[in-house]
Amino acid sequence: IPGLDRTGSALQVGTVAGLRPEKNLTRLVRVFANASKDIDTRLVIVGTGPEREQILTEARAHGIENRVHLPGFLADPHRYVGLFDVFALSSDTEQFPISLVEAMAARLPAVCTAVGDIPEIVSRDNAPFIAPAGDEAALASHMRKLLLDAGLRRAVGAANRARVEQEFSKQRMVETYDRIYRSAIQSGMR
């Protein structure tokens, strides 16, 4: 898959998102351009949508078009998300991004905007890498810090995996739904 091979030493910042305005992937390109100066890296944006040309235009404007890869839609994210070194979301709005949970399950640290449920999803160790919405300088700083420190990436990624196992596993979901349904049934009987 173009942009997803692990040959060479390049670190990979990646995301899985619809290429739509609310995902603000041109912001991600700018953040990546600033964060990755003098670091062997590439940005992989998996997804399709109407913003593809704007993303490529932004990459060209920053002179990083050869380091930005848009392979299009790829099914089964579990097959490739683990090839990223850092997961990133630059959205203006989110609810509960499944791609973030999938990245956390793959032991990745995440650099994201503090929108929707993102601050509540990530592990405590990952929380310092969540930036206020629109704060490109903070996002770039967080991304650079993770790119420069393999040990930090591993530690935050491990904490994210533990968080997924604790809070977002299938067993936990079944238990939570069971509790909600039982509560609703008991409330309706009164």
Secondary structure as UniProt FT lines:
FT   TURN            2..3
FT   STRAND          11..16
FT   HELIX           21..23
FT   HELIX           25..35
FT   TURN            36..38
FT   STRAND          41..46
FT   TURN            50..51
FT   HELIX           52..61
FT   TURN            62..63
FT   HELIX           65..67
FT   STRAND          68..72
FT   HELIX           77..79
FT   HELIX           81..83
FT   STRAND          86..89
FT   HELIX           98..105
FT   TURN            106..107
FT   STRAND          110..113
FT   TURN            116..117
FT   HELIX           118..121
FT   TURN            124..126
FT   HELIX           127..129
FT   STRAND          130..131
FT   TURN            133..134
FT   HELIX           136..148
FT   HELIX           150..167
FT   HELIX           170..188
//
